[in-house]
């Protein structure tokens, strides 16, 4: 994390530290709202009538490439507690949470996850939800390797007089406390505190990259230029269809009524007679479509080059569909996703620690370093070639069968798939034994039949 992009605070959670952190959060929200507007509408800077939303395309393409195939969870440890956490992730469909985190990180450059305890079947178990950076922040201490001092979820309620009142649910390392902003908007008052059940701040910050930049943030000026060009293009077409009719050497009438009647007759009959040396023409602006299209193509190409997100609609993109060529074309996108996965790993480890404490306490803490969230990029592949390669790796002894199963797009739950394979093998062995017993019994009956025939 970069120091300039981090909300710093003292070790004590006071009204002063809350006020300072909230002020920085509000300053951050100005940028985040601009990113949200660009993602939702394509509008960047000055509004235009016909925006072209490339920002949403960039973010959605990156998100789909990263986790359109839902991530899987696994652990190397033969530990019942670790397996219990993995099982809980599957029960709570944490794939959706990670997909939401990936989408928020792509759009805003960061996302948050709130871990909390819920009661199920008479027992408290941890659960979590993704939270937008427009609604949450985390404040860190001043250490070289900073740790979170508190996190806060922000929400607003309207007073009877129509003004807004801001609230913060502040999570420190032991309690959740509600803070309310005074009517003057200057001070914060502390409300009720309740233990949240964890030994650390249960609000986790995820980053899209080390600088917490959104995927389309660098190309927003190009998006704005493209919006203006495309919007002016459509407006010019509209103006061309509604061009002024210019008459030379005559007029359609002496009064407004006569002019309106003449124009109505002209529209109905589609015929008009003109005096000698008279002329009719439309007042239009000459449009150079070729130059405009060249500019649009240049802006679009520059946008995809800088964002490193390929233009999937480009005919040349799919011209060579071989595996190596396709991977090379998606190299920039893959690099962006790998950078995100490095940051996601940090948040995932913290999530595992919180779940471990929430389930088993500090005494039976799980070694979360061996727990994994496996993302499988949604890359066009030759499955027959991939299967052959995995088989060769296993034959060479450099890849385990479990790791190969994790790489297989058809396997969502490795442990469950292993149980199914074992069950099928057991059933196959049972049938083979049964078939052998039946064969022995048949031979015995045949031999008995021969002996009866000889005795007769």
C-alpha positions in Angstrom: 0.0 0.0 0.0 1.2 3.5 -0.8 1.3 6.0 2.1 -0.4 8.7 0.1 -3.4 6.5 -0.6 -3.9 5.2 2.9 -6.0 6.7 5.7 -3.7 6.9 8.7 -4.8 7.3 12.3 -3.6 7.0 15.9 -3.9 3.8 17.9 -6.8 5.3 20.0 -10.3 5.5 18.5 -11.6 8.9 19.5 -14.0 11.5 18.1 -10.9 13.4 16.7 -9.6 10.3 14.9 -13.0 9.5 13.6 -13.5 13.0 12.3 -10.1 13.1 10.6 -10.6 9.6 9.0 -14.2 10.5 7.8 -12.9 13.7 6.2 -10.4 11.8 4.2 -13.1 9.3 3.3 -15.3 12.0 1.9 -12.4 13.4 -0.2 -11.8 9.9 -1.6 -15.5 9.6 -2.4 -15.3 12.5 -4.9 -13.0 10.4 -7.1 -15.0 7.2 -6.5 -18.3 8.9 -7.6 -16.7 10.0 -10.8 -15.6 6.4 -11.5 -19.0 5.1 -10.6 -20.6 7.7 -13.0 -18.2 6.7 -15.8 -19.0 3.0 -15.2 -22.8 3.3 -15.1 -23.3 5.9 -17.8 -20.1 6.4 -19.7 -20.1 10.1 -18.9 -16.7 11.6 -18.1 -16.2 15.2 -17.4 -18.8 17.3 -19.3 -22.0 15.5 -20.1 -22.8 14.7 -23.7 -26.0 13.5 -25.3 -24.8 10.2 -26.7 -22.0 8.7 -24.6 -20.2 5.5 -25.6 -19.6 3.5 -22.5 -16.2 1.9 -22.9 -15.6 2.1 -19.1 -18.2 -0.5 -18.4 -16.9 -2.7 -21.2 -13.3 -2.6 -19.7 -14.4 -3.4 -16.2 -16.9 -6.1 -17.1 -14.4 -7.8 -19.4 -11.7 -7.9 -16.8 -14.2 -9.2 -14.1 -15.6 -11.9 -16.4 -12.1 -13.0 -17.5 -11.0 -13.3 -13.8 -14.0 -15.0 -12.2 -16.7 -15.8 -14.7 -15.7 -19.4 -13.8 -16.4 -19.3 -10.1 -13.3 -19.6 -7.9 -12.7 -22.7 -5.8 -11.4 -23.1 -2.2 -9.0 -25.7 -0.9 -6.4 -26.4 1.7 -3.2 -28.4 1.7 -3.4 -29.2 5.4 -5.0 -32.5 6.5 -6.8 -30.4 9.2 -10.4 -30.9 10.1 -10.7 -27.3 11.2 -9.3 -26.0 7.9 -11.7 -28.3 6.0 -14.5 -26.9 8.1 -13.7 -23.4 6.9 -13.6 -24.5 3.3 -16.9 -26.3 3.7 -18.4 -23.1 5.2 -17.2 -21.1 2.3 -19.0 -23.5 0.0 -22.2 -23.4 2.1 -22.2 -19.6 2.1 -21.4 -19.4 -1.6 -18.4 -17.3 -1.1 -17.8 -17.4 -4.9 -20.4 -14.7 -5.2 -18.7 -12.6 -2.6 -15.4 -12.9 -4.4 -17.0 -12.1 -7.7 -18.5 -8.9 -6.2 -15.1 -8.0 -4.7 -13.5 -8.5 -8.1 -16.1 -6.3 -9.8 -15.8 -3.5 -7.2 -12.0 -3.6 -7.4 -12.1 -3.3 -11.1 -14.4 -0.3 -11.0 -13.1 1.6 -8.0 -9.6 0.2 -7.5 -10.6 -1.1 -4.0 -13.3 -3.0 -2.3 -14.2 -4.1 1.3 -15.5 -7.2 3.0 -17.2 -7.1 6.3 -17.0 -10.3 8.4 -19.6 -10.8 11.1 -21.2 -13.6 13.2 -24.6 -15.0 12.5 -26.6 -17.7 14.3 -27.3 -20.9 12.5 -28.8 -24.0 14.1 -28.2 -22.5 17.5 -24.5 -21.8 16.8 -22.6 -18.6 16.0 -20.7 -18.9 12.7 -18.9 -16.2 10.6 -20.3 -14.9 7.4 -19.3 -12.0 5.2 -20.5 -9.5 2.5 -18.8 -7.3 0.0 -19.1 -3.6 0.7 -18.6 -0.7 -1.8 -15.7 1.7 -1.1 -18.4 4.4 -1.4 -19.8 3.1 1.9 -16.8 2.0 3.9 -13.1 2.7 4.8 -10.3 1.4 6.9 -7.9 3.5 8.9 -4.4 2.1 9.6 -1.6 2.8 12.1 1.7 4.6 11.3 3.9 1.4 11.2 6.1 0.6 8.2 3.9 -2.5 7.7 0.6 -1.0 8.7 -2.2 -2.8 10.5 -5.8 -1.7 10.6 -6.8 0.2 13.7 -10.5 0.5 12.9 -12.9 0.1 9.9 -16.1 1.9 9.4 -19.3 1.4 7.4 -21.1 4.7 6.5 -24.8 5.2 6.1 -27.1 8.2 6.1 -30.6 8.9 7.5 -32.8 11.8 6.9 -34.0 14.0 9.8 -37.6 15.3 10.1 -36.4 18.8 8.9 -35.1 17.2 5.6 -31.4 17.4 6.5 -29.2 14.3 6.5 -27.5 12.7 9.5 -24.4 10.6 9.0 -23.7 7.4 11.0 -20.6 5.2 11.2 -20.6 1.6 12.4 -17.0 1.6 13.6 -15.2 -1.8 14.1 -12.1 -1.7 16.1 -10.1 -4.8 17.2 -12.7 -5.9 19.7 -16.0 -4.0 19.5 -18.5 -2.5 17.1 -19.5 1.1 18.0 -22.1 3.4 16.4 -20.9 7.0 16.0 -23.4 9.7 14.9 -22.5 13.1 13.4 -23.9 16.1 15.2 -26.4 18.5 13.5 -23.6 21.0 13.0 -21.7 18.4 11.0 -18.5 19.1 13.0 -18.5 16.7 15.9 -19.1 13.0 16.4 -20.9 11.4 19.4 -20.2 7.8 20.5 -23.0 5.4 20.9 -23.4 1.8 22.1 -20.5 -0.6 21.9 -20.9 -4.4 21.5 -18.2 -7.1 21.0 -18.0 -8.2 17.4 -16.5 -11.6 18.3 -13.1 -11.3 16.6 -9.6 -10.4 17.7 -8.9 -8.0 14.8 -10.7 -5.4 12.7 -13.3 -7.5 10.7 -13.4 -5.1 7.8 -11.0 -6.2 5.1 -9.7 -4.0 2.3 -9.0 -5.5 -1.1 -7.1 -3.6 -3.8 -7.1 -3.9 -7.6 -3.4 -3.2 -7.6 -0.8 -1.6 -5.4 -1.9 1.9 -6.2 -5.7 1.1 -5.9 -6.4 2.3 -9.4 -9.5 1.2 -11.3 -9.1 -0.6 -14.6 -10.5 2.2 -16.7 -9.2 5.1 -14.6 -6.2 5.8 -16.9 -8.3 6.0 -20.0 -11.0 8.3 -18.8 -9.7 11.3 -20.8 -9.8 9.1 -24.0 -13.3 8.1 -23.0 -14.3 11.7 -22.8 -12.8 12.5 -26.2 -14.5 9.5 -27.7 -17.8 10.6 -26.2 -17.6 14.0 -27.8 -16.6 12.7 -31.2 -19.4 10.1 -31.3 -22.0 12.4 -29.8 -21.2 15.2 -32.3 -21.4 12.6 -35.0 -24.9 11.6 -34.0 -26.0 15.2 -33.5 -24.7 16.1 -37.0 -26.8 13.3 -38.4 -29.9 14.5 -36.6 -29.3 18.1 -37.9 -28.8 16.8 -41.4 -32.2 15.1 -41.3 -33.8 18.4 -40.0 -31.9 20.8 -42.2 -33.3 24.2 -43.2 -34.9 24.5 -46.6 -33.5 27.6 -48.5 -35.5 29.2 -51.3 -33.9 31.5 -53.8 -35.9 33.9 -56.2 -39.3 33.2 -54.6 -41.2 32.8 -51.4 -43.9 30.4 -50.3 -46.4 33.1 -49.2 -46.8 36.5 -47.9 -48.1 35.5 -44.4 -47.2 32.7 -42.0 -50.5 31.0 -42.8 -49.8 31.0 -46.5 -46.2 29.6 -45.9 -47.6 26.8 -43.7 -50.3 25.9 -46.3 -47.7 25.8 -49.0 -45.4 23.6 -47.0 -48.2 21.2 -46.2 -49.2 21.0 -49.9 -45.5 20.3 -50.8 -45.3 17.5 -48.3 -48.5 15.9 -49.5 -48.0 16.3 -53.3 -44.2 15.9 -53.4 -44.2 18.3 -56.4 -43.4 22.0 -56.6 -43.2 24.4 -59.5 -40.5 27.1 -59.4 -40.3 30.4 -61.3 -37.5 31.0 -63.8 -34.1 31.5 -62.1 -35.5 30.3 -58.8 -33.9 27.5 -56.7 -34.5 25.3 -53.6 -31.7 23.7 -51.5 -31.0 22.5 -47.9 -28.7 24.3 -45.6 -26.3 21.6 -44.4 -22.8 21.2 -43.0 -20.4 19.1 -45.0 -19.5 15.9 -43.1 -16.2 14.1 -43.7 -17.2 10.6 -42.4 -13.8 9.2 -43.4 -11.8 11.5 -41.2 -14.3 11.1 -38.3 -14.0 7.3 -38.6 -10.2 7.4 -38.6 -10.3 9.5 -35.4 -12.8 7.1 -33.8 -10.6 4.1 -34.7 -7.5 5.8 -33.3 -9.1 6.8 -30.0 -10.6 3.3 -29.6 -7.2 1.6 -30.4 -5.5 3.9 -27.9 -8.1 3.2 -25.2 -7.6 -0.5 -25.5 -3.8 -0.3 -25.7 -3.5 1.8 -22.5 -6.2 -0.2 -20.5 -4.6 -3.5 -21.8 -8.2 -4.8 -22.3 -8.5 -6.3 -25.8 -11.3 -5.3 -28.2 -13.1 -8.6 -28.5 -15.3 -7.2 -31.4 -12.2 -6.5 -33.5 -12.1 -8.9 -36.5 -8.3 -9.2 -36.3 -8.5 -10.3 -32.6 -9.9 -13.7 -33.5 -8.1 -14.1 -36.8 -5.6 -16.5 -35.3 -7.4 -18.7 -32.7 -4.5 -21.0 -31.8 -3.8 -21.3 -28.1 -0.4 -19.5 -28.0 -1.6 -16.7 -30.3 -4.7 -16.2 -28.1 -2.7 -16.1 -24.9 -0.3 -13.6 -26.4 -3.2 -11.3 -27.4 -4.6 -11.6 -23.8 -1.2 -11.1 -22.2 -1.9 -7.6 -20.9 -5.3 -8.7 -19.5 -3.7 -11.7 -17.8 -1.0 -9.4 -16.2 -3.7 -7.2 -14.8 -5.6 -10.2 -13.4 -2.4 -11.6 -11.9 -1.7 -8.3 -10.2 -5.2 -8.3 -8.7 -4.8 -11.9 -7.5 -1.6 -10.9 -5.5 -3.7 -8.2 -3.7 -6.7 -10.5 -3.3 -4.5 -13.1 -1.6 -3.7 -10.7 1.2 -7.4 -10.1 1.9 -8.3 -13.8 1.5 -5.7 -14.7 4.2 -7.2 -12.1 6.6 -10.7 -13.5 5.9 -9.5 -17.0 6.7 -8.0 -15.8 10.0 -11.2 -14.1 10.9 -13.3 -17.2 10.1 -10.8 -19.3 12.1 -11.2 -17.2 15.2 -14.9 -16.9 14.7 -15.3 -20.7 14.6 -12.6 -22.1 16.9 -11.1 -19.2 18.8 -7.4 -18.3 19.1 -6.4 -21.6 20.7 -7.4 -23.8 17.8 -6.4 -21.3 15.1 -5.9 -22.8 11.6 -2.7 -22.4 9.6 -4.4 -20.2 6.9 -1.2 -19.9 4.9 -2.0 -23.3 3.3 -5.6 -22.3 2.4 -6.2 -21.2 -1.2 -8.8 -19.4 -3.3 -8.1 -20.6 -6.8 -9.2 -18.4 -9.7 -9.4 -20.0 -13.2 -9.3 -17.4 -16.0 -12.1 -17.6 -18.5 -9.7 -18.2 -21.4 -10.6 -19.9 -24.7 -8.7 -23.2 -24.6 -8.4 -26.4 -26.5 -9.6 -28.8 -23.8 -8.3 -31.9 -25.5 -4.8 -30.3 -25.6 -5.1 -29.2 -22.0 -6.1 -32.7 -20.9 -3.2 -34.2 -22.8 -0.7 -31.8 -21.2 -2.1 -32.4 -17.7 -1.8 -36.2 -18.3 1.8 -35.8 -19.4 2.7 -33.7 -16.3 1.2 -36.4 -14.0 3.0 -39.1 -15.9 6.3 -37.2 -15.4 5.6 -36.9 -11.7 5.7 -33.1 -11.6 1.9 -32.7 -11.0 -0.4 -34.3 -8.5 -3.9 -35.6 -9.5 -5.5 -33.1 -7.1 -3.7 -30.1 -8.6 -4.8 -31.4 -12.1 -8.4 -31.6 -10.9 -8.2 -28.0 -9.6 -7.1 -26.9 -13.2 -10.0 -28.7 -14.8 -12.9 -26.4 -15.7 -15.5 -29.1 -15.1 -14.5 -29.6 -11.5 -16.0 -27.1 -9.0 -15.4 -28.9 -5.8 -12.2 -31.1 -5.7 -13.0 -32.9 -2.5 -16.5 -33.7 -3.6 -15.2 -34.9 -7.0 -12.7 -37.2 -5.2 -15.5 -38.7 -3.2 -17.5 -39.4 -6.3 -14.5 -41.0 -8.0 -13.8 -43.2 -5.0 -17.5 -44.1 -4.8 -17.6 -45.0 -8.5 -14.4 -47.1 -8.1 -15.8 -48.9 -5.1 -19.0 -49.6 -7.0 -16.9 -50.9 -10.0 -14.8 -53.1 -7.7 -18.0 -54.5 -6.1 -19.5 -55.3 -9.5 -16.3 -57.0 -10.7 -16.2 -59.1 -7.5 -19.8 -60.0 -7.9 -19.2 -60.9 -11.6 -16.4 -63.1 -10.5 -18.5 -64.9 -7.9 -21.3 -65.4 -10.4 -18.8 -66.9 -12.9 -17.4 -69.3 -10.2 -21.0 -70.3 -9.3 -21.9 -70.9 -12.9 -18.9 -73.1 -13.5 -19.7 -75.1 -10.3 -23.3 -75.7 -11.6 -22.0 -76.8 -15.0 -19.6 -79.2 -13.4 -22.4 -80.6 -11.1 -24.5 -81.0 -14.2 -21.8 -83.1 -16.0 -21.4 -85.4 -12.9 -25.2 -86.0 -12.8 -25.1 -86.9 -16.5 -22.2 -89.4 -16.0 -23.9 -91.1 -13.0 -27.1 -91.5 -15.1 
